[in-house]
Amino acid sequence: MAASKRGRSHAQEGKPRDDDFRLYHDEKTNWYVIAMADGAGSAPYSREGSRIACNVAVEHCKEQLADSENFDDDINLYHLDQKSEAAGKAISADIYKIVGNAALKAHKAIAAEAQPKGRKTKEYSTTLLLAICKKYDFGWFVASFWVGDGAICLYNQDNETAMMLGMPDEGEYAGQTRFLTMPEIFSDSNKFYQRMNCRIVPDFTALFLMTDGVSDPKFETDANLKSYDKWNELWADLKENGVELTDDNEEAANQLLNWLDFWSPGNHDDRTIAILY
């Protein structure tokens, strides 16, 4: 489930929400896809950038995962021997083909939207958080791509772990970040690969994706994003403030939207959160 709310700073000025998200679940293959984007407040068409990024990224993943037998085989081999060079290379190639190319396609789609209108691509500046995951007999496989700020985390209450699937980008100056629309994101292949991640875990309590409108007030520093205790506080915060995280609760998304209205002094950005639990 996911929810997204326009920030008070935008609402006060009558400006739109620049965040976007999209969720997809393939009932045949049982793959989950979650995309989330945070359009830059300084970019005039960033809400279009974030919308395009989410839609194009999810559509690409949807196509790639519709017939995932070879990918499933590679994941099974990787699970059996994660130290195997051959299995590691196969998984890396798969992840690049799916989440890496999803990001590249989204980047190109934004440029294709901007150019005929005589606009600069950076006028559509947006972050992108993308995750794909599936449950197997041996546990869960999760892969991700991350550019910009916000957070992606695998939180497990049973073994008291919070596994970050990357860390926020820091720009040249405080409060800045990097964006999907920047050509340099794709020009250095080593750094591009570092934006992709995969994990095999026996189980988890929740997979979280959130924009910095949520991560900044709830975690305050990048160091806190690595803290299990802080993620545990967030989990408790959700439950204590009316978000009932049970399988049969059809009101969960509305409860999550209401929760996003929390007050935090000085933090009035758009807020978007997605949770697979």
DRENPA-3360 file (N, C-alpha, C; in nm, 2 decimals, always signed):
BEGIN
1 = MAASKRGR = +0.09/-0.12/+0.00/+0.00/+0.00/+0.00/+0.09/+0.12/+0.00 ~ +0.03/+0.23/-0.04/+0.10/+0.36/-0.04/+0.01/+0.48/-0.03 ~ +0.07/+0.59/+0.01/-0.01/+0.71/+0.02/+0.08/+0.83/-0.01 ~ +0.02/+0.94/-0.06/+0.10/+1.06/-0.09/+0.02/+1.18/-0.06 ~ +0.08/+1.28/+0.00/+0.01/+1.40/+0.05/+0.09/+1.52/+0.01 ~ +0.02/+1.62/-0.04/+0.08/+1.75/-0.07/+0.13/+1.82/+0.05 ~ +0.25/+1.87/+0.05/+0.31/+1.93/+0.16/+0.24/+2.07/+0.20 ~ +0.25/+2.10/+0.33/+0.18/+2.23/+0.37/+0.24/+2.35/+0.30;
9 = SHAQEGKP = +0.37/+2.34/+0.27/+0.44/+2.46/+0.21/+0.38/+2.48/+0.06 ~ +0.35/+2.37/+0.00/+0.29/+2.37/-0.14/+0.15/+2.42/-0.13 ~ +0.08/+2.36/-0.03/-0.07/+2.39/-0.02/-0.09/+2.54/+0.01 ~ +0.00/+2.60/+0.09/-0.01/+2.74/+0.14/+0.00/+2.83/+0.02 ~ +0.09/+2.79/-0.08/+0.11/+2.87/-0.20/+0.02/+2.83/-0.32 ~ -0.07/+2.74/-0.30/-0.15/+2.69/-0.40/-0.08/+2.61/-0.51 ~ +0.03/+2.55/-0.47/+0.11/+2.47/-0.57/+0.08/+2.33/-0.56 ~ +0.10/+2.25/-0.67/+0.07/+2.11/-0.68/+0.17/+2.02/-0.60;
17 = RDDDFRLY = +0.13/+1.90/-0.58/+0.22/+1.80/-0.52/+0.32/+1.76/-0.63 ~ +0.45/+1.75/-0.59/+0.55/+1.71/-0.69/+0.59/+1.56/-0.68 ~ +0.55/+1.50/-0.57/+0.58/+1.35/-0.55/+0.48/+1.27/-0.64 ~ +0.52/+1.15/-0.67/+0.43/+1.05/-0.73/+0.48/+0.91/-0.69 ~ +0.39/+0.81/-0.72/+0.42/+0.67/-0.69/+0.34/+0.58/-0.78 ~ +0.38/+0.46/-0.79/+0.30/+0.36/-0.86/+0.33/+0.22/-0.81 ~ +0.23/+0.14/-0.79/+0.25/+0.01/-0.73/+0.19/-0.09/-0.84 ~ +0.26/-0.21/-0.84/+0.21/-0.32/-0.93/+0.24/-0.45/-0.87;
25 = HDEKTNWY = +0.14/-0.54/-0.89/+0.16/-0.68/-0.85/+0.12/-0.77/-0.96 ~ +0.20/-0.86/-1.00/+0.17/-0.96/-1.11/+0.11/-1.09/-1.04 ~ -0.02/-1.11/-1.06/-0.08/-1.22/-1.00/-0.03/-1.36/-1.05 ~ +0.02/-1.36/-1.17/+0.06/-1.48/-1.24/+0.20/-1.52/-1.18 ~ +0.29/-1.42/-1.18/+0.43/-1.45/-1.14/+0.46/-1.42/-0.99 ~ +0.37/-1.34/-0.93/+0.38/-1.30/-0.79/+0.49/-1.20/-0.77 ~ +0.54/-1.13/-0.87/+0.63/-1.02/-0.85/+0.56/-0.89/-0.80 ~ +0.63/-0.82/-0.71/+0.58/-0.69/-0.67/+0.67/-0.58/-0.73;
33 = VIAMADGA = +0.62/-0.47/-0.77/+0.70/-0.36/-0.82/+0.65/-0.23/-0.75 ~ +0.74/-0.15/-0.69/+0.71/-0.03/-0.63/+0.80/+0.08/-0.68 ~ +0.74/+0.19/-0.73/+0.82/+0.30/-0.78/+0.77/+0.43/-0.70 ~ +0.87/+0.52/-0.67/+0.83/+0.64/-0.61/+0.93/+0.75/-0.65 ~ +0.88/+0.87/-0.67/+0.96/+0.98/-0.72/+0.92/+1.11/-0.65 ~ +1.03/+1.19/-0.63/+1.01/+1.32/-0.57/+1.06/+1.43/-0.66 ~ +0.97/+1.50/-0.72/+1.00/+1.61/-0.81/+1.07/+1.73/-0.74 ~ +1.17/+1.79/-0.80/+1.24/+1.90/-0.73/+1.15/+2.02/-0.73;
41 = GSAPYSRE = +1.14/+2.08/-0.61/+1.06/+2.20/-0.59/+1.10/+2.31/-0.68 ~ +1.23/+2.32/-0.71/+1.28/+2.43/-0.79/+1.25/+2.41/-0.94 ~ +1.21/+2.29/-0.99/+1.19/+2.26/-1.13/+1.04/+2.28/-1.17 ~ +1.01/+2.36/-1.27/+0.87/+2.40/-1.29/+0.78/+2.28/-1.34 ~ +0.84/+2.18/-1.40/+0.76/+2.06/-1.45/+0.80/+1.93/-1.37 ~ +0.85/+1.95/-1.25/+0.90/+1.83/-1.18/+0.78/+1.73/-1.15 ~ +0.66/+1.78/-1.13/+0.55/+1.68/-1.11/+0.53/+1.59/-1.23 ~ +0.55/+1.65/-1.35/+0.55/+1.56/-1.47/+0.66/+1.47/-1.47;
49 = GSRIACNV = +0.78/+1.52/-1.43/+0.90/+1.43/-1.43/+0.88/+1.31/-1.34 ~ +0.82/+1.34/-1.22/+0.80/+1.23/-1.12/+0.69/+1.13/-1.17 ~ +0.59/+1.18/-1.24/+0.48/+1.10/-1.29/+0.54/+1.01/-1.40 ~ +0.61/+1.07/-1.49/+0.67/+0.99/-1.61/+0.77/+0.88/-1.55 ~ +0.85/+0.92/-1.46/+0.95/+0.83/-1.40/+0.88/+0.71/-1.34 ~ +0.78/+0.73/-1.26/+0.71/+0.61/-1.20/+0.64/+0.52/-1.30 ~ +0.57/+0.59/-1.39/+0.50/+0.51/-1.49/+0.59/+0.43/-1.59 ~ +0.69/+0.49/-1.64/+0.78/+0.43/-1.73/+0.86/+0.32/-1.66;
57 = AVEHCKEQ = +0.91/+0.34/-1.54/+0.99/+0.24/-1.47/+0.90/+0.12/-1.44 ~ +0.78/+0.14/-1.39/+0.69/+0.03/-1.36/+0.65/-0.05/-1.48 ~ +0.62/+0.02/-1.59/+0.58/-0.05/-1.72/+0.70/-0.14/-1.77 ~ +0.82/-0.09/-1.76/+0.94/-0.16/-1.80/+0.95/-0.29/-1.72 ~ +0.94/-0.27/-1.58/+0.95/-0.39/-1.49/+0.84/-0.49/-1.52 ~ +0.72/-0.44/-1.54/+0.61/-0.52/-1.57/+0.63/-0.61/-1.69 ~ +0.68/-0.55/-1.80/+0.71/-0.63/-1.92/+0.82/-0.73/-1.89 ~ +0.93/-0.69/-1.82/+1.04/-0.78/-1.80/+1.00/-0.90/-1.71;
65 = LADSENFD = +0.91/-0.87/-1.61/+0.88/-0.97/-1.51/+0.76/-1.06/-1.55 ~ +0.70/-1.03/-1.67/+0.58/-1.11/-1.71/+0.62/-1.25/-1.74 ~ +0.74/-1.27/-1.79/+0.80/-1.40/-1.82/+0.93/-1.41/-1.75 ~ +0.93/-1.45/-1.62/+1.05/-1.44/-1.54/+1.11/-1.57/-1.51 ~ +1.09/-1.68/-1.58/+1.14/-1.81/-1.55/+1.29/-1.81/-1.54 ~ +1.36/-1.75/-1.64/+1.50/-1.75/-1.64/+1.56/-1.67/-1.52 ~ +1.49/-1.56/-1.49/+1.53/-1.48/-1.38/+1.51/-1.56/-1.25 ~ +1.40/-1.63/-1.24/+1.37/-1.71/-1.12/+1.48/-1.82/-1.11;
73 = DDINLYHL = +1.53/-1.88/-1.22/+1.63/-1.98/-1.22/+1.76/-1.92/-1.16 ~ +1.79/-1.80/-1.22/+1.92/-1.73/-1.17/+1.91/-1.70/-1.02 ~ +1.80/-1.66/-0.98/+1.78/-1.63/-0.83/+1.80/-1.75/-0.75 ~ +1.74/-1.86/-0.79/+1.76/-1.99/-0.72/+1.90/-2.03/-0.71 ~ +1.97/-2.02/-0.82/+2.12/-2.05/-0.83/+2.20/-1.96/-0.73 ~ +2.16/-1.83/-0.74/+2.23/-1.73/-0.65/+2.20/-1.76/-0.51 ~ +2.08/-1.81/-0.48/+2.05/-1.84/-0.34/+2.13/-1.96/-0.29 ~ +2.15/-2.06/-0.38/+2.23/-2.18/-0.34/+2.37/-2.15/-0.32;
81 = DQKSEAAG = +2.43/-2.06/-0.39/+2.57/-2.02/-0.38/+2.60/-1.88/-0.41 ~ +2.58/-1.79/-0.31/+2.60/-1.65/-0.33/+2.75/-1.61/-0.35 ~ +2.84/-1.70/-0.33/+2.98/-1.68/-0.35/+3.02/-1.72/-0.49 ~ +2.93/-1.78/-0.57/+2.96/-1.82/-0.70/+2.97/-1.70/-0.79 ~ +3.09/-1.69/-0.86/+3.11/-1.58/-0.95/+3.01/-1.58/-1.07 ~ +2.98/-1.70/-1.12/+2.89/-1.71/-1.24/+2.75/-1.67/-1.20 ~ +2.70/-1.72/-1.08/+2.57/-1.68/-1.03/+2.56/-1.54/-1.00 ~ +2.66/-1.48/-0.95/+2.67/-1.33/-0.92/+2.66/-1.25/-1.05;
89 = KAISADIY = +2.73/-1.29/-1.15/+2.73/-1.22/-1.28/+2.59/-1.23/-1.34 ~ +2.53/-1.35/-1.33/+2.40/-1.36/-1.39/+2.30/-1.27/-1.32 ~ +2.30/-1.27/-1.19/+2.21/-1.18/-1.12/+2.23/-1.04/-1.15 ~ +2.36/-1.00/-1.15/+2.39/-0.86/-1.19/+2.34/-0.82/-1.32 ~ +2.35/-0.91/-1.42/+2.30/-0.88/-1.55/+2.15/-0.87/-1.55 ~ +2.08/-0.95/-1.48/+1.94/-0.95/-1.47/+1.89/-0.82/-1.41 ~ +1.95/-0.78/-1.30/+1.91/-0.66/-1.22/+1.94/-0.53/-1.31 ~ +2.05/-0.53/-1.38/+2.08/-0.42/-1.48/+1.97/-0.42/-1.58;
97 = KIVGNAAL = +1.93/-0.53/-1.64/+1.83/-0.54/-1.74/+1.69/-0.49/-1.70 ~ +1.66/-0.52/-1.57/+1.53/-0.49/-1.52/+1.53/-0.35/-1.45 ~ +1.59/-0.33/-1.34/+1.58/-0.21/-1.27/+1.67/-0.10/-1.32 ~ +1.79/-0.14/-1.37/+1.88/-0.04/-1.43/+1.82/+0.02/-1.56 ~ +1.77/-0.07/-1.65/+1.71/-0.02/-1.77/+1.58/+0.05/-1.75 ~ +1.51/+0.02/-1.64/+1.38/+0.09/-1.61/+1.42/+0.24/-1.58 ~ +1.53/+0.26/-1.50/+1.57/+0.40/-1.47/+1.62/+0.47/-1.60 ~ +1.69/+0.40/-1.68/+1.74/+0.46/-1.81/+1.62/+0.50/-1.90;
105 = KAHKAIAA = +1.53/+0.41/-1.91/+1.41/+0.44/-1.99/+1.33/+0.56/-1.94 ~ +1.32/+0.57/-1.81/+1.25/+0.68/-1.75/+1.32/+0.81/-1.78 ~ +1.46/+0.81/-1.77/+1.54/+0.92/-1.80/+1.52/+0.97/-1.94 ~ +1.52/+0.87/-2.03/+1.50/+0.90/-2.18/+1.36/+0.95/-2.20 ~ +1.26/+0.90/-2.13/+1.12/+0.94/-2.16/+1.10/+1.08/-2.11 ~ +1.16/+1.12/-2.01/+1.15/+1.26/-1.96/+1.21/+1.36/-2.06 ~ +1.33/+1.32/-2.12/+1.40/+1.40/-2.22/+1.31/+1.41/-2.34 ~ +1.24/+1.30/-2.38/+1.15/+1.30/-2.50/+1.03/+1.38/-2.48;
113 = EAQPKGRK = +0.99/+1.40/-2.35/+0.88/+1.49/-2.32/+0.92/+1.63/-2.33 ~ +1.04/+1.66/-2.28/+1.09/+1.80/-2.27/+1.13/+1.86/-2.41 ~ +1.20/+1.79/-2.49/+1.26/+1.84/-2.61/+1.16/+1.90/-2.71 ~ +1.05/+1.83/-2.75/+0.96/+1.89/-2.84/+0.90/+2.02/-2.80 ~ +0.89/+2.04/-2.66/+0.83/+2.16/-2.61/+0.94/+2.27/-2.59 ~ +1.06/+2.24/-2.63/+1.17/+2.34/-2.62/+1.21/+2.37/-2.47 ~ +1.19/+2.27/-2.39/+1.23/+2.28/-2.25/+1.35/+2.20/-2.22 ~ +1.42/+2.24/-2.11/+1.54/+2.17/-2.06/+1.49/+2.05/-1.98;
121 = TKEYSTTL = +1.57/+1.94/-1.99/+1.53/+1.82/-1.91/+1.53/+1.85/-1.76 ~ +1.63/+1.94/-1.72/+1.64/+1.96/-1.57/+1.51/+2.04/-1.52 ~ +1.43/+2.09/-1.61/+1.30/+2.15/-1.56/+1.20/+2.04/-1.52 ~ +1.24/+1.91/-1.54/+1.16/+1.80/-1.50/+1.23/+1.72/-1.39 ~ +1.32/+1.78/-1.32/+1.41/+1.71/-1.22/+1.33/+1.63/-1.12 ~ +1.37/+1.50/-1.10/+1.30/+1.42/-1.01/+1.39/+1.31/-0.96 ~ +1.37/+1.26/-0.84/+1.44/+1.15/-0.78/+1.37/+1.02/-0.84 ~ +1.42/+0.90/-0.81/+1.35/+0.78/-0.84/+1.40/+0.67/-0.74;
129 = LLAICKKY = +1.30/+0.61/-0.67/+1.32/+0.49/-0.59/+1.24/+0.38/-0.65 ~ +1.31/+0.27/-0.67/+1.24/+0.16/-0.74/+1.28/+0.03/-0.67 ~ +1.18/-0.06/-0.65/+1.21/-0.19/-0.59/+1.12/-0.30/-0.65 ~ +1.18/-0.41/-0.67/+1.10/-0.53/-0.72/+1.13/-0.64/-0.61 ~ +1.03/-0.72/-0.59/+1.05/-0.83/-0.49/+0.95/-0.95/-0.51 ~ +1.00/-1.06/-0.46/+0.91/-1.18/-0.48/+0.95/-1.28/-0.37 ~ +0.85/-1.35/-0.33/+0.87/-1.46/-0.22/+0.89/-1.59/-0.29 ~ +1.00/-1.66/-0.24/+1.03/-1.80/-0.29/+1.02/-1.89/-0.17;
137 = DFGWFVAS = +1.04/-2.02/-0.19/+1.04/-2.12/-0.08/+1.15/-2.09/+0.02 ~ +1.26/-2.03/-0.02/+1.37/-2.00/+0.07/+1.37/-1.87/+0.13 ~ +1.27/-1.78/+0.09/+1.26/-1.65/+0.14/+1.23/-1.55/+0.04 ~ +1.27/-1.42/+0.06/+1.24/-1.31/-0.03/+1.36/-1.27/-0.11 ~ +1.34/-1.24/-0.24/+1.44/-1.17/-0.32/+1.40/-1.03/-0.34 ~ +1.48/-0.93/-0.31/+1.45/-0.79/-0.33/+1.56/-0.72/-0.41 ~ +1.53/-0.65/-0.52/+1.63/-0.57/-0.59/+1.58/-0.43/-0.60 ~ +1.67/-0.33/-0.61/+1.63/-0.19/-0.61/+1.72/-0.11/-0.70;
145 = FWVGDGAI = +1.67/+0.01/-0.73/+1.75/+0.12/-0.79/+1.72/+0.25/-0.71 ~ +1.82/+0.33/-0.69/+1.80/+0.45/-0.61/+1.88/+0.57/-0.66 ~ +1.81/+0.68/-0.69/+1.88/+0.80/-0.72/+1.81/+0.91/-0.65 ~ +1.88/+0.99/-0.57/+1.82/+1.10/-0.50/+1.81/+1.08/-0.35 ~ +1.72/+1.15/-0.28/+1.71/+1.13/-0.14/+1.59/+1.04/-0.10 ~ +1.55/+1.05/+0.02/+1.44/+0.95/+0.06/+1.51/+0.83/+0.12 ~ +1.43/+0.71/+0.12/+1.49/+0.59/+0.18/+1.42/+0.47/+0.13 ~ +1.50/+0.36/+0.12/+1.44/+0.22/+0.09/+1.50/+0.13/+0.20;
153 = CLYNQDNE = +1.42/+0.06/+0.27/+1.47/-0.02/+0.38/+1.39/-0.15/+0.40 ~ +1.46/-0.26/+0.43/+1.40/-0.38/+0.47/+1.41/-0.39/+0.62 ~ +1.29/-0.38/+0.68/+1.28/-0.38/+0.83/+1.23/-0.51/+0.88 ~ +1.30/-0.57/+0.97/+1.26/-0.70/+1.03/+1.26/-0.69/+1.18 ~ +1.14/-0.70/+1.24/+1.13/-0.69/+1.38/+1.17/-0.81/+1.45 ~ +1.16/-0.93/+1.39/+1.19/-1.06/+1.45/+1.34/-1.07/+1.48 ~ +1.42/-1.03/+1.39/+1.57/-1.04/+1.42/+1.63/-0.90/+1.44 ~ +1.55/-0.80/+1.46/+1.59/-0.67/+1.49/+1.70/-0.61/+1.40;
161 = TAMMLGMP = +1.66/-0.61/+1.27/+1.75/-0.56/+1.17/+1.67/-0.45/+1.08 ~ +1.75/-0.36/+1.03/+1.70/-0.26/+0.93/+1.81/-0.25/+0.82 ~ +1.78/-0.31/+0.71/+1.87/-0.32/+0.60/+1.84/-0.21/+0.49 ~ +1.93/-0.11/+0.49/+1.91/-0.01/+0.38/+1.96/-0.06/+0.25 ~ +1.88/-0.03/+0.14/+1.92/-0.07/+0.01/+1.98/+0.04/-0.07 ~ +2.07/+0.11/-0.01/+2.14/+0.23/-0.06/+2.14/+0.34/+0.04 ~ +2.19/+0.45/+0.00/+2.19/+0.57/+0.09/+2.15/+0.69/+0.01 ~ +2.10/+0.80/+0.07/+2.06/+0.92/+0.00/+2.18/+0.98/-0.07;
169 = DEGEYAGQ = +2.15/+1.04/-0.19/+2.25/+1.12/-0.26/+2.26/+1.25/-0.19 ~ +2.38/+1.30/-0.18/+2.40/+1.44/-0.13/+2.45/+1.52/-0.25 ~ +2.40/+1.64/-0.27/+2.44/+1.73/-0.38/+2.56/+1.81/-0.34 ~ +2.59/+1.91/-0.42/+2.71/+1.99/-0.39/+2.69/+2.07/-0.27 ~ +2.57/+2.12/-0.24/+2.54/+2.20/-0.13/+2.44/+2.13/-0.03 ~ +2.43/+2.18/+0.09/+2.34/+2.13/+0.19/+2.20/+2.14/+0.14 ~ +2.12/+2.03/+0.16/+1.98/+2.03/+0.11/+1.96/+2.00/-0.03 ~ +2.07/+1.98/-0.11/+2.06/+1.94/-0.25/+2.07/+1.79/-0.26;
177 = TRFLTMPE = +2.03/+1.74/-0.38/+2.05/+1.59/-0.40/+2.08/+1.58/-0.55 ~ +2.08/+1.45/-0.60/+2.10/+1.42/-0.74/+1.96/+1.37/-0.79 ~ +1.95/+1.39/-0.93/+1.82/+1.36/-0.99/+1.84/+1.26/-1.11 ~ +1.73/+1.19/-1.14/+1.73/+1.10/-1.25/+1.75/+1.17/-1.38 ~ +1.72/+1.30/-1.39/+1.73/+1.37/-1.51/+1.88/+1.41/-1.54 ~ +1.97/+1.39/-1.45/+2.11/+1.43/-1.47/+2.18/+1.33/-1.56 ~ +2.24/+1.37/-1.67/+2.31/+1.27/-1.76/+2.42/+1.20/-1.69 ~ +2.49/+1.27/-1.59/+2.61/+1.20/-1.53/+2.57/+1.08/-1.44;
185 = IFSDSNKF = +2.44/+1.07/-1.41/+2.39/+0.95/-1.34/+2.42/+0.82/-1.42 ~ +2.42/+0.83/-1.55/+2.43/+0.72/-1.64/+2.57/+0.71/-1.71 ~ +2.65/+0.81/-1.70/+2.77/+0.82/-1.78/+2.89/+0.73/-1.71 ~ +2.88/+0.72/-1.58/+2.99/+0.64/-1.51/+2.93/+0.50/-1.48 ~ +2.96/+0.40/-1.55/+2.90/+0.27/-1.53/+2.92/+0.21/-1.39 ~ +3.04/+0.23/-1.33/+3.06/+0.18/-1.20/+2.97/+0.24/-1.09 ~ +2.96/+0.38/-1.10/+2.87/+0.45/-1.01/+2.72/+0.41/-1.03 ~ +2.69/+0.39/-1.16/+2.55/+0.35/-1.19/+2.52/+0.21/-1.13;
193 = YQRMNCRI = +2.61/+0.12/-1.14/+2.59/-0.01/-1.08/+2.57/+0.00/-0.93 ~ +2.64/+0.09/-0.87/+2.63/+0.11/-0.72/+2.49/+0.16/-0.68 ~ +2.42/+0.21/-0.77/+2.28/+0.25/-0.74/+2.18/+0.13/-0.74 ~ +2.23/+0.02/-0.78/+2.14/-0.10/-0.78/+2.19/-0.19/-0.67 ~ +2.09/-0.27/-0.61/+2.12/-0.35/-0.50/+2.03/-0.47/-0.50 ~ +2.07/-0.58/-0.44/+1.98/-0.69/-0.43/+2.01/-0.77/-0.29 ~ +1.91/-0.82/-0.24/+1.92/-0.90/-0.11/+1.83/-1.02/-0.12 ~ +1.88/-1.13/-0.05/+1.79/-1.24/-0.03/+1.78/-1.25/+0.13;
201 = VPDFTALF = +1.66/-1.25/+0.18/+1.63/-1.26/+0.32/+1.53/-1.36/+0.35 ~ +1.54/-1.43/+0.46/+1.44/-1.54/+0.50/+1.30/-1.48/+0.51 ~ +1.29/-1.36/+0.56/+1.16/-1.29/+0.58/+1.18/-1.15/+0.62 ~ +1.08/-1.06/+0.62/+1.09/-0.93/+0.67/+0.95/-0.88/+0.72 ~ +0.95/-0.78/+0.81/+0.83/-0.73/+0.86/+0.77/-0.63/+0.76 ~ +0.85/-0.54/+0.70/+0.81/-0.44/+0.60/+0.92/-0.40/+0.51 ~ +0.88/-0.38/+0.39/+0.97/-0.31/+0.29/+0.92/-0.17/+0.28 ~ +1.00/-0.07/+0.32/+0.96/+0.07/+0.31/+1.03/+0.14/+0.20;
209 = LMTDGVSD = +0.95/+0.22/+0.13/+1.00/+0.33/+0.04/+0.94/+0.46/+0.08 ~ +1.02/+0.57/+0.09/+0.96/+0.70/+0.13/+1.04/+0.81/+0.07 ~ +0.97/+0.92/+0.04/+1.05/+1.04/+0.00/+1.10/+1.11/+0.12 ~ +1.18/+1.21/+0.10/+1.25/+1.28/+0.21/+1.15/+1.36/+0.29 ~ +1.03/+1.38/+0.24/+0.92/+1.45/+0.32/+0.88/+1.37/+0.44 ~ +0.91/+1.24/+0.43/+0.88/+1.15/+0.55/+1.02/+1.12/+0.62 ~ +1.12/+1.08/+0.54/+1.25/+1.04/+0.60/+1.31/+1.15/+0.68 ~ +1.31/+1.28/+0.63/+1.37/+1.39/+0.70/+1.31/+1.41/+0.84;
217 = PKFETDAN = +1.18/+1.43/+0.86/+1.13/+1.45/+0.99/+1.14/+1.33/+1.08 ~ +1.13/+1.21/+1.03/+1.13/+1.09/+1.11/+1.27/+1.03/+1.15 ~ +1.37/+1.07/+1.06/+1.50/+1.01/+1.09/+1.61/+1.12/+1.11 ~ +1.58/+1.24/+1.06/+1.67/+1.36/+1.08/+1.81/+1.36/+1.02 ~ +1.88/+1.24/+1.03/+2.01/+1.23/+0.97/+2.02/+1.11/+0.89 ~ +2.12/+1.10/+0.80/+2.15/+0.98/+0.72/+2.19/+0.87/+0.81 ~ +2.27/+0.90/+0.92/+2.32/+0.80/+1.01/+2.20/+0.73/+1.08 ~ +2.09/+0.80/+1.11/+1.98/+0.74/+1.18/+1.90/+0.64/+1.08;
225 = LKSYDKWN = +1.92/+0.66/+0.95/+1.85/+0.57/+0.86/+1.91/+0.43/+0.88 ~ +2.03/+0.41/+0.93/+2.09/+0.28/+0.95/+2.05/+0.22/+1.09 ~ +1.98/+0.29/+1.17/+1.94/+0.25/+1.30/+1.82/+0.17/+1.31 ~ +1.83/+0.04/+1.36/+1.71/-0.04/+1.37/+1.61/+0.02/+1.47 ~ +1.66/+0.08/+1.58/+1.57/+0.15/+1.68/+1.48/+0.25/+1.61 ~ +1.54/+0.33/+1.52/+1.46/+0.44/+1.46/+1.35/+0.38/+1.37 ~ +1.38/+0.27/+1.30/+1.28/+0.21/+1.21/+1.17/+0.14/+1.30 ~ +1.22/+0.09/+1.41/+1.12/+0.03/+1.51/+1.03/+0.14/+1.56;
233 = ELWADLKE = +1.08/+0.26/+1.59/+1.00/+0.37/+1.64/+0.90/+0.41/+1.53 ~ +0.94/+0.41/+1.40/+0.85/+0.44/+1.29/+0.73/+0.34/+1.29 ~ +0.77/+0.21/+1.30/+0.67/+0.10/+1.29/+0.57/+0.12/+1.41 ~ +0.62/+0.15/+1.53/+0.53/+0.17/+1.64/+0.45/+0.30/+1.62 ~ +0.51/+0.40/+1.57/+0.44/+0.53/+1.54/+0.32/+0.51/+1.45 ~ +0.34/+0.43/+1.34/+0.23/+0.40/+1.25/+0.11/+0.33/+1.32 ~ +0.15/+0.22/+1.40/+0.04/+0.15/+1.47/-0.03/+0.23/+1.58 ~ +0.05/+0.31/+1.65/-0.01/+0.39/+1.76/-0.09/+0.51/+1.71;
241 = NGVELTDD = -0.08/+0.54/+1.58/-0.15/+0.66/+1.52/-0.25/+0.62/+1.41 ~ -0.31/+0.50/+1.44/-0.43/+0.46/+1.36/-0.40/+0.39/+1.23 ~ -0.28/+0.34/+1.20/-0.25/+0.26/+1.08/-0.25/+0.12/+1.12 ~ -0.36/+0.05/+1.08/-0.37/-0.09/+1.12/-0.32/-0.18/+1.01 ~ -0.20/-0.24/+1.03/-0.12/-0.31/+0.93/-0.16/-0.46/+0.94 ~ -0.28/-0.49/+0.89/-0.32/-0.63/+0.88/-0.37/-0.66/+0.74 ~ -0.36/-0.79/+0.70/-0.40/-0.83/+0.57/-0.53/-0.79/+0.52 ~ -0.63/-0.80/+0.61/-0.77/-0.78/+0.57/-0.82/-0.64/+0.59;
249 = NEEAANQL = -0.73/-0.54/+0.62/-0.78/-0.41/+0.65/-0.78/-0.32/+0.52 ~ -0.90/-0.31/+0.46/-0.91/-0.23/+0.34/-0.90/-0.08/+0.36 ~ -0.90/-0.04/+0.48/-0.89/+0.11/+0.51/-0.74/+0.15/+0.54 ~ -0.65/+0.05/+0.52/-0.51/+0.08/+0.56/-0.45/+0.20/+0.48 ~ -0.48/+0.21/+0.35/-0.42/+0.32/+0.27/-0.47/+0.45/+0.31 ~ -0.61/+0.46/+0.35/-0.66/+0.59/+0.39/-0.61/+0.62/+0.53 ~ -0.59/+0.52/+0.62/-0.53/+0.54/+0.75/-0.38/+0.60/+0.73 ~ -0.31/+0.54/+0.63/-0.18/+0.59/+0.61/-0.17/+0.73/+0.56;
257 = LNWLDFWS = -0.27/+0.76/+0.47/-0.28/+0.90/+0.42/-0.31/+1.00/+0.54 ~ -0.39/+0.96/+0.63/-0.42/+1.05/+0.75/-0.29/+1.06/+0.83 ~ -0.22/+0.95/+0.85/-0.10/+0.95/+0.92/+0.00/+1.05/+0.87 ~ +0.01/+1.06/+0.73/+0.10/+1.16/+0.67/+0.08/+1.30/+0.71 ~ -0.03/+1.33/+0.77/-0.06/+1.47/+0.81/+0.01/+1.50/+0.95 ~ +0.10/+1.42/+0.99/+0.17/+1.44/+1.12/+0.24/+1.58/+1.12 ~ +0.25/+1.64/+1.24/+0.31/+1.77/+1.25/+0.46/+1.75/+1.29 ~ +0.54/+1.83/+1.21/+0.69/+1.83/+1.24/+0.74/+1.97/+1.21;
265 = PGNHDDRT = +0.78/+2.05/+1.31/+0.82/+2.18/+1.28/+0.93/+2.19/+1.18 ~ +0.90/+2.28/+1.08/+1.00/+2.30/+0.97/+1.00/+2.20/+0.86 ~ +0.92/+2.09/+0.87/+0.91/+1.99/+0.77/+0.78/+1.99/+0.70 ~ +0.77/+2.06/+0.59/+0.64/+2.08/+0.53/+0.64/+2.04/+0.38 ~ +0.73/+1.95/+0.34/+0.74/+1.91/+0.21/+0.63/+1.80/+0.17 ~ +0.61/+1.77/+0.04/+0.53/+1.66/+0.00/+0.58/+1.54/+0.08 ~ +0.48/+1.45/+0.11/+0.51/+1.32/+0.18/+0.45/+1.20/+0.11 ~ +0.54/+1.11/+0.08/+0.50/+0.98/+0.01/+0.56/+0.86/+0.08;
273 = IAILY = +0.48/+0.76/+0.10/+0.54/+0.64/+0.16/+0.47/+0.52/+0.10 ~ +0.54/+0.41/+0.08/+0.49/+0.28/+0.04/+0.54/+0.17/+0.13 ~ +0.45/+0.08/+0.16/+0.49/-0.03/+0.25/+0.44/-0.16/+0.20 ~ +0.53/-0.26/+0.18/+0.49/-0.40/+0.16/+0.51/-0.47/+0.29 ~ +0.40/-0.52/+0.34/+0.41/-0.58/+0.48/+0.34/-0.72/+0.48;
% end
